[in-house]
Amino acid sequence: MRHLWVLNHYGQIPGSAGGSRHYSLAKHLVRHGWETTVIAASTDHKSGRQRNQETGKRAIEEYDGFRFVWVRTPDYRGNGLGRIRNMLSYTWRALAPGTTRDLPKPDAVIGSSVHPLAAWAGARLAERHGVPFLFEVRDLWPQTLIDMGRISANGVVARALGKLELSLYEKADRILVLLPHADRYIAPLGIPEKKIEWLPNGVELEGYPKPQPPSEDGRFTLMYFGAHGQANGLDNILRAMALVEQRADMQHVRLRMIGDGPLKLALHELAHELGLRRVHFEEAVPKAEIPRLASEADAFIVNLISVPTLYCYGISLNKIFDYMAASRPIIFGGTSSNNPIEDSGAGISVPPADPRALANAIVKIVNMGAEERKPMGAAGRAYVTKNHAFKSLAEKLARILDEVVASPDSSAASRRASSAAASGKRNELPIL
């Protein structure tokens, strides 16, 4: 059995809200001869909840063939200085020898970049143990921050993050990208395309029951679940619902908004301002409850903000794959270089930041009737089964891991040589 370490600051398990990508990959990697250890922060990003109540201590949760190590990090809420402090704390503790002292020695290390410091820690651990390093690129930092207007393209922060990003690309034996066209961003930086592998987000299909018939109470339930943040553009959905509620023939349509995020309070206030009567805000639910929740919807809705450059490398949204797994049609408001809803025939797509177009799409889906909507749901289910089942994604990851371990490139060989030299130097020290 080979051993994989994954550095994911925001790693989740199904009992928590949010995506549990590495939990699912780890579960399926076991059958391919890889035992995984995910090193994650004790502070839950969405809720601020502490998983590990013992100050300064790590906590380990063992599963059948893999484990999660929760390193103690300070509490925080939102995206301010507290979050930056949490990032620095995670990075320092992940590298502390005591965190990994009794774990099986890795044969490969993945550093996952929701933020690049976690990936940098992964690169350092790979160097320390002389094993291949795989850089998992979830968000293109600093480019995503620049596109969203959070930092200046020519500022000190952007330049520093750009240098760190490039060094990680150069050190990596493989670059795992979630966005289907991220190679168009990475390769022009001078990185060989052969190092880049597309490994998108996915879904555990086994957790979803067979498609259930729609409710017979006369109501039509439109559902959104996921983050309530800037990139989600949920104000556009609320404005579309205001137009839908004005129609006499749409009085049976309701929208359930399930999740949490920094803009949830502002969205509550906007709904009140718009006079919305059939929009219901609900708390986030654990990942394990999503299949049951999704079965209560007649259709789903998802939206992106209108920033032309932000999605030019594509999207890989967990919620879309959950929607598809539930075999329900999807209304998509947004523009990106890939469109799973359009590619699969799973629903209707409209431009971003256009409430009237989104409202018209809602009305069209409602007026179709259950039998006419059924083929859309089936198309989405077939698409996600073929392209995004975690069982298949783990098989692909295992193949990549086997390749880099069996035939490492010069960077991995260099790390092994450095590790051996360091070990030799340690052995030369006098015994006192």
Secondary structure, DSSP 4 states (H G I P E B T S, - for coil): -EEEEEE-TT---TTSSS--HHHHHHHHHGGGTEEEEEEEESB-TTT--BS--STT--EEEE-SSEEEEEE------SSSHHHHHHHHHHHHHHHSHHHHTTSPPPSEEEEEESSHHHHHHHHHHHHHHT--EEEEESS-TTHHHHHTTSS-TTSHHHHHHHHHHHHHHHH-SEEEESSTTTHHHHGGGT--GGGEEE----B-GGGSPSPPPPPSSS-EEEEEES--SGGG-HHHHHHHHHHHHT-GGGTTEEEEEE---TTHHHHHHHHHHHT-SSEEEE----GGGHHHHHTT-SEEEEE----TTTTTT----HHHHHHHHTT--EEEE---S--HHHHHT-EEEE-TT-HHHHHHHHHHHHHH-HHHHHHHHHHHHHHHHHH-BHHHHHHHHHHHHHHHHHS--HHHHHHHHHHHHHHHHHHHSPP-
